[in-house]
Structure formats: structure tokens, C-alpha cells
């Protein structure tokens, strides 16, 4: 998979690209990730990519000309096979289903919003417009990093354990939250691991996990229970 991220804050991704699963995925050749500075597509001495909005209002808007040039340059000949994702508070909520779908594409481009957002004409460049929650950040870099991480970890060979490693996670097949899990010691400060998990009876353990998964989801994310 090829991932391109366009941003006015490219240095924000330096640590993200050299740590943990994303770094491992790149080292294994499962994906390549390139960061592009939007200011490289501005043509004045100040490398301007924003301006005041028509009609008035606070803040600055990202101009459409640098974005069109940047996205068209990065997408190249992959236009029909490429997903271009705009980060925006007004986008639809990004979910695990979206991560699973996007992990099957060969080329993904992220447009990281900033300032007061994009000139509305930039939407013509995007195949998808996503938000990672009902809140506003100063830029789309963290959102792009979060979505990239969720997609990359699903690529074949990135996580140990094969497909099973992601089959029973929260929001996976059943759409519910994952059941509580425990490890050593069996008792810590009076808190004991449920006896069923120590029984060795895998059928009963799976039934317990299914019950706990639904109970947890109903308690903290009832919106996921259908």
C-alpha cells in the first residue's frame, strides 16, 4: 500500500513514522508512507496557502489552488484506484469498517485540514471526508495519523498472529466492544481473575467472553447494540 499525507505541518509526523507498528509495517514493505509539505505547491515568496474568507468571518481558509496542484501531483495516474481522504469536523465519523475497507486499496492520500478549514471547492478532490470525533482540533494531522495507524495494522503480515490478531477486537465482526482480558498474576491486591478464564474449558470461556462483550457494550456504548 502507498500512503501520501499532505500537510502544512509535515514535521508532526516524524515520531509517528519511526515508532511502533507503523514503522514495522514500512520496514516489512507492507506499505510506504510519504509526507508532502503543502507549501511546496505555493508559488509566491511567502509560500502562502491560506487567505481571508469571502464574506468575512474569523480566521483564515486554506486556498484551493495549492491543494489542487498538490493532490493532482501526488495522485498522478492512480486517479481511478486512489482514495483521497479529507480530514474535517464536518466529515462522517471514521469507523473500524472504514479502516477495513481502506486497507484493501493500493493508494491512499490524506488531505490534512488546518486554520479554519478548506475552501469548499477542495471537496471536489476528495473521495471521502472523515472526522475522528465530535470535536475540533487545530489541524488534521493527528486525525490522519490515527486513521493511518488503524489502516496499516490491518495489512497482511503487519501484526503477529495472522488474521486472528484482528478478528475479535472491539468493533470487529460483531461490532461490539471486546470482553475484558487478564494476565498474570491471577490475584493482585485482592482483585482476582474470573475463575472461568482459569478453567481451561474453551467453550465456556468463549461463551463468557460473548456475554461480557455484550454487557460492556450495553453499559458504555449502547449505540453499538442493535
C-alpha positions as CSV (number, residue, x, y, z in Angstrom):
1,X,0.0,0.0,0.0
2,X,1.1,3.5,-0.8
3,X,0.1,6.3,1.6
4,X,0.7,10.0,0.9
5,X,-0.1,12.7,3.5
6,X,-0.3,16.3,2.5
7,X,0.1,18.9,5.4
8,X,1.3,22.3,6.3
9,X,2.9,20.7,9.4
10,X,5.0,17.8,8.0
11,X,7.3,17.6,11.0
12,X,4.4,16.4,13.1
13,X,4.7,13.0,11.5
14,X,8.4,12.4,12.3
15,X,7.9,10.4,15.5
16,X,4.8,8.7,14.2
17,X,6.7,7.2,11.3
18,X,9.6,5.9,13.3
19,X,7.8,4.1,16.1
20,X,5.7,1.0,16.8
21,X,3.5,-0.8,14.3
22,X,3.7,1.8,11.5
23,X,7.5,1.7,11.5
24,X,7.4,-2.1,11.4
25,X,4.9,-2.1,8.5
26,X,7.2,0.2,6.5
27,X,10.2,-1.9,7.3
28,X,8.4,-5.1,6.2
29,X,7.4,-3.5,2.9
30,X,3.7,-3.7,3.7
31,X,3.3,0.0,3.0
32,X,5.2,3.1,2.1
33,X,4.4,6.5,3.7
34,X,5.4,9.8,2.2
35,X,4.8,13.2,3.8
36,X,4.3,16.2,1.5
37,X,4.6,19.9,2.5
38,X,1.6,21.8,1.0
39,X,3.7,25.0,0.9
40,X,5.9,23.4,-1.8
41,X,2.9,23.9,-4.1
42,X,2.6,27.6,-3.4
43,X,4.2,30.0,-5.9
44,X,4.9,33.2,-4.0
45,X,7.9,34.1,-1.9
46,X,6.0,33.6,1.3
47,X,4.7,30.2,0.2
48,X,1.2,31.3,1.0
49,X,-1.5,28.6,1.3
50,X,-4.3,30.5,3.2
51,X,-6.3,33.7,2.8
52,X,-9.2,35.6,4.4
53,X,-12.6,34.1,3.6
54,X,-15.0,35.9,1.2
55,X,-18.0,37.3,3.1
56,X,-16.0,37.9,6.3
57,X,-15.6,35.7,9.3
58,X,-12.7,34.8,11.7
59,X,-9.5,33.1,10.8
60,X,-8.0,32.0,7.5
61,X,-9.1,29.5,4.9
62,X,-6.8,27.1,3.0
63,X,-6.7,28.2,-0.6
64,X,-7.9,25.8,-3.3
65,X,-5.0,26.3,-5.8
66,X,-2.2,24.7,-3.8
67,X,-4.4,21.8,-2.8
68,X,-5.5,21.0,-6.4
69,X,-1.9,21.1,-7.5
70,X,-0.7,19.0,-4.6
71,X,-3.3,16.3,-4.8
72,X,-3.2,16.1,-8.6
73,X,0.6,15.7,-8.4
74,X,0.5,13.0,-5.7
75,X,-2.4,11.0,-7.2
76,X,-0.8,11.0,-10.6
77,X,-2.1,8.2,-12.8
78,X,-3.8,6.4,-9.9
79,X,-6.9,8.6,-10.0
80,X,-9.4,5.8,-10.5
81,X,-7.8,3.5,-7.9
82,X,-6.9,6.0,-5.3
83,X,-8.9,7.1,-2.2
84,X,-8.4,10.8,-1.3
85,X,-9.4,11.5,2.3
86,X,-10.1,15.0,3.5
87,X,-9.9,15.4,7.3
88,X,-12.7,17.7,8.5
89,X,-15.0,18.1,11.6
90,X,-18.0,18.0,9.1
91,X,-16.9,14.7,7.7
92,X,-18.7,11.4,8.6
93,X,-17.4,9.5,11.6
94,X,-14.5,7.3,10.8
95,X,-15.1,3.7,12.0
96,X,-13.4,0.3,12.0
97,X,-15.5,-0.6,8.9
98,X,-13.9,2.3,7.1
99,X,-10.4,1.2,8.2
100,X,-11.1,-2.4,6.9
101,X,-12.4,-1.1,3.6
102,X,-9.5,1.3,3.1
103,X,-6.9,-1.4,3.9
104,X,-7.9,-3.1,0.7
105,X,-6.8,-0.2,-1.5
106,X,-3.3,0.2,-3.0
107,X,-3.1,4.0,-2.7
108,X,-4.5,6.4,-0.1
109,X,-3.9,10.2,0.0
110,X,-4.7,12.3,3.2
111,X,-5.5,16.0,3.0
112,X,-4.8,17.5,6.4
113,X,-7.0,20.5,7.1
114,X,-5.7,23.5,9.1
115,X,-6.7,27.0,10.1
116,X,-10.5,27.5,9.6
117,X,-10.6,24.6,7.1
118,X,-10.6,24.2,3.3
119,X,-12.0,26.4,0.6
120,X,-15.2,24.5,-0.2
121,X,-14.1,23.8,-3.8
122,X,-11.4,21.5,-2.4
123,X,-14.1,18.9,-1.7
124,X,-14.0,18.1,-5.4
125,X,-10.6,16.5,-4.8
126,X,-11.8,14.1,-2.1
127,X,-13.4,10.7,-2.4
128,X,-14.1,10.7,1.3
129,X,-14.4,13.3,4.1
130,X,-13.8,11.9,7.6
131,X,-13.9,13.1,11.2
132,X,-12.5,11.1,14.1
133,X,-14.9,12.5,16.6
134,X,-17.3,15.3,17.5
135,X,-14.6,17.8,18.4
136,X,-12.4,20.3,16.7
137,X,-8.6,20.2,16.5
138,X,-6.2,22.8,15.2
139,X,-5.3,20.6,12.3
140,X,-6.0,17.3,10.6
141,X,-2.5,15.8,11.2
142,X,-3.4,13.8,14.3
143,X,-6.6,12.6,12.6
144,X,-4.6,11.5,9.5
145,X,-2.1,9.7,11.8
146,X,-4.8,8.0,13.7
147,X,-6.6,6.8,10.6
148,X,-3.3,5.7,9.0
149,X,-2.4,3.6,12.1
150,X,-5.9,1.9,12.1
151,X,-5.5,1.0,8.4
152,X,-1.9,-0.1,8.4
153,X,-2.3,-2.5,11.3
154,X,-4.8,-4.4,9.2
155,X,-2.4,-5.0,6.3
156,X,-1.3,-8.7,5.9
157,X,1.8,-9.6,7.8
158,X,1.9,-6.4,9.9
159,X,0.6,-7.9,13.2
160,X,1.8,-11.2,14.5
161,X,-0.8,-13.9,14.7
162,X,-2.2,-13.6,11.2
163,X,-5.9,-12.7,10.6
164,X,-6.9,-13.9,14.0
165,X,-5.0,-11.0,15.6
166,X,-7.7,-8.5,14.4
167,X,-10.7,-10.9,14.1
168,X,-12.1,-10.5,17.6
169,X,-11.2,-6.9,18.5
170,X,-13.6,-4.1,19.6
171,X,-15.8,-3.0,16.6
172,X,-14.7,-6.1,14.6
173,X,-17.0,-8.9,13.3
174,X,-19.9,-8.5,15.8
175,X,-19.5,-4.7,16.1
176,X,-19.3,-4.9,19.9
177,X,-16.6,-4.0,22.4
178,X,-14.0,-6.6,23.2
179,X,-14.6,-8.5,26.5
180,X,-12.3,-7.7,29.5
181,X,-8.9,-9.5,29.4
182,X,-6.5,-10.5,32.2
183,X,-2.9,-11.8,32.5
184,X,-0.6,-12.8,35.4
185,X,-0.8,-12.6,38.4
186,X,-4.1,-14.5,39.0
187,X,-4.7,-12.2,42.0
188,X,-3.5,-8.7,42.6
189,X,-4.4,-6.6,45.6
190,X,-7.4,-8.7,46.2
191,X,-8.6,-8.5,42.6
192,X,-8.9,-11.9,41.1
193,X,-9.1,-13.1,37.6
194,X,-12.5,-14.7,36.9
195,X,-12.4,-18.4,37.6
196,X,-13.8,-19.3,34.2
197,X,-10.7,-18.0,32.5
198,X,-8.6,-20.3,34.6
199,X,-10.8,-23.4,33.9
200,X,-9.3,-24.5,30.6
201,X,-12.8,-25.0,29.2
202,X,-12.6,-23.1,25.9
203,X,-16.3,-23.5,25.1
204,X,-17.3,-21.9,28.4
205,X,-14.6,-19.3,28.1
206,X,-15.9,-18.2,24.7
207,X,-19.5,-18.1,26.0
208,X,-18.3,-15.9,28.9
209,X,-16.4,-13.6,26.6
210,X,-19.5,-13.2,24.4
211,X,-21.7,-12.4,27.4
212,X,-19.2,-9.9,28.9
213,X,-18.7,-8.3,25.5
214,X,-22.3,-7.5,25.1
215,X,-22.7,-6.4,28.8
216,X,-19.8,-4.0,28.4
217,X,-21.1,-2.6,25.2
218,X,-24.6,-2.1,26.6
219,X,-23.1,-0.3,29.6
220,X,-20.7,2.2,27.9
221,X,-21.6,2.2,24.2
222,X,-25.3,1.3,23.9
223,X,-25.3,3.0,20.5
224,X,-23.4,0.0,19.1
225,X,-26.0,-2.6,20.3
226,X,-28.6,-3.3,17.7
